[in-house]
Amino acid sequence: MIYEIAQLPVHKEHTETFRQAFAKVVPLLSRAEGYQGHLLAQGIETPELFHLIVRWRSLEDHTPGFETSEDHQTFMRGLEQYFSEEPRVYHIEGAAFATGEYPL
């Protein structure tokens, strides 16, 4: 299991409309092969920075899987107008999260 972490910088004046737009496109994400859940969280110190954490069965399910799909293109078209700059996306191994064990 892996986690995709996307940092989504949103124009300050559009944070609420971004949330509404995300709610409209999230079904495209949730029906993707290998999707296992997500969390969209707004920054406290920086409320214009959202963090999308998606749990995937494998890296291949996300990329190339979902990222090369028509659903991903539609998903991004529904959100891109709200971004103040290009989102940053990276992946981490999920075993520590899945087991609840946090090695030091």
HELIX and SHEET records of a PDB file:
HELIX    1   1 LYS A   12  HIS A   14  5                                   3    
HELIX    2   2 THR A   15  SER A   30  1                                  16    
HELIX    3   3 LEU A   59  GLU A   60  1                                   2    
HELIX    4   4 ASP A   61  GLY A   65  3                                   5    
HELIX    5   5 PHE A   66  THR A   68  5                                   3    
HELIX    6   6 GLU A   70  ARG A   77  1                                   8    
HELIX    7   7 GLU A   80  TYR A   82  5                                   3    
HELIX    8   8 ALA A   95  THR A   99  1                                   5    
SHEET    1   A 4 TYR A  35  GLN A  42  0                                        
SHEET    2   A 4 LEU A  49  TRP A  56 -1                                        
SHEET    3   A 4 ILE A   2  PRO A   9 -1                                        
SHEET    4   A 4 ARG A  88  GLU A  93 -1                                        
END                                                                             
